[in-house]
Amino acid sequence: MMDHSENTLRAAIKSLRDTVAPAVDPLDPQAVEQLRLTIDFLEFLRTRVYDIHARQRYELGRQMDIAQALLDDAALISPDVGDRLTRAVSDARSVHADADAHTQDLRASSQKLWVVVRGVLRTARQAPEDVRERISTRVIGGIEPLVEMESAWYLPFGFEPDPGSVPQLEELLGRASSDAR
């Protein structure tokens, strides 16, 4: 059966613009604003609905890269911290490698991995300075692809001061789908 999500979103947007908007009291600025924001979000969702899964896979892949880069230093902080991060990376790799992983599975794995990475960062506050610096450098270096993806994802909202410097979303997500992890 054909997926009609995009057409359904178009119909909902048209309904809100053509039927609901004229019925909203123009003297109620909050109602007018909320309707406009809802229409804008639905239009944005319509343009991104088929990219949500690839985005989640990309995000988990980049988070795994960061976590992997922290493994040695996490073990130096404490064996327990190192073991937790090793298990989290292993679990994330299993989900990421599963071609049948649902978007929600990728999201849940991403959240679990990121909780452990945040724990490493918090625990590293008490680590020797050289370990803290390596961890900070690796996290900052690894976070750039995630920031670029966020910028590309939300580019249609017009918040980027230099939109031409933002990589194309298709380029970022295309690289993610061809990764052999």
N, C-alpha and C positions, 0 to 999 in steps of 0.2 A: 504494500500500500504506500502511496506517495505521502511524503511529509509535507504538511500544509502550514507549518509553523510561521514561515515568513509571510504567507498570504493572510493568515489569521491575524498576525500583528498589524499588517497593513490595514485590514478591515477594522480592527479595534481603533487604530489611530484615526482613520477616516471617520468612524462613528463619533469619536470624541471631538474631532474638529468640526464636523458638519452638523451633528445633532446635539451633543452635550454643550459645546462652547457657546452656541447662541442662546441656550437656556440658562446659562450661568449669569447671575446678576453682575453687570459690569461695575456696579458700585461696591461690590465685595472684592477688594483687592486680594485678599488671601485666597479666595476661591479661584479667582482668575489666575493667580500665580501658581497655585497647586495644580490646576488643570494644565497649564503650559508646561510645568516641570514634568508632569506625568506623560504628556504627549512627547516631550523631548526625550525622556528616558525610554519610552517604548520604541521610538524611532532609533535610538542608539542600540537598544537590545536587538532590534530587527537586523541591524547591520553586523552584529556580533554573535548572534545566536549559534551559528555554525562553527564559530571559532572558540567557543568556551572550553570544549574538551582539549583542543590543542594548546590553549593557553594554560590550562591546569597541568598538562603534561610538561610543557616548557618550564613552568614555575618549579615543579617538583625536580626536574632535571638540574636546574641551576642551583636549587637548594642542596641537592645531593653533592654538586661540585664543591660548594662551600663547606659542607659538613665533612666531606672527604679530605679537604685541605686542612681541616682542624684535627683530624684523628691523632696524629703524633703528639701534638701539644696537649690535647685533651687527656691523653694517657699520662703526660707529665704532671698535669694538675693533680690527678688522682686516678688510681686504677678503676674506681667505680665510675667516675665521669667518662673515662675512656671507654669502658665496657658499654655504658648506656649509649654513647654516641655510635660505637661500632654496631650495636644491635639496631639502632634507629636507621643507620645508613643501609644496613643489610635488608631490613624490612622495606625501606623505601625503594631500594633497587628491585626487590621482588615485585612490588606493585608496578613500578615504572616499566619493568620488562614485560609485564603481562599485557599482551595486545588486547585482551578482553576486559581490562580494568575499566570500570565505570568511572565517569567523571567524579562522582562522590568518593570513590575509593582513592583516586588520585588526590583529591582535596583533603581527605582525612589523613592520608599518609603525609602530605605536605605539612599539615598542622602538627602532627605528632613529631615529625623530624624537626620542625622549627622550634617546638617547645624544648627539645633536647639541646639544640644549638643555643637558644637563649640561656639555658641552664649552664652551658659551657661558658658563655660570656659572663654570666654573673659570678660563677665560681672563679673565673680567671682574674677577677678583681683582686683576689688574694694571692695570685701566682707571682713568681719573680717577674721583674720588669721585662726581661727579654722574651719570656713566654707571652706576656700580655701584649707586647708590641707585635710579635709574629701573628698572634690571633687577630688583633685589630687590623693589621695589614691584609691578612687573608680575607677577612670578612668584608672590608671596604673594597678590596679588589674584586671579590666575587659577587658583590651586590650590584655592580654596574649593569650586568645583563638584565637583572630584574627591574632596575629603574628604567632602563631603555624600553623593556616590554610594557611597563606601566604607562610610560609616556606615549608609546605607540597605541596602546589600547584606548586611552582616553583622549587621543589627539582630536577627535571630532568635537570635543567640548570647547576647544579654542583656548585652553589655559597655557599652552606652551609658548614661551616668548620667541623661540626660533623653531617653528615647525619643520623647516627644511632640514634641520640637523637631526631630526628623529628618524630612526630606521623605519622602514615600512613594516607593518605588522605581519604581512604575508611572508616577508623575508625572515623575520625572527621565528615565526611559528613553523615555517618550512624547514628551517634548520633543526628545530626541535624534533619534528617528525622524522627526520632522516638520521638522527643520532642513533648510533649503534651502542647502546648502553647495556 
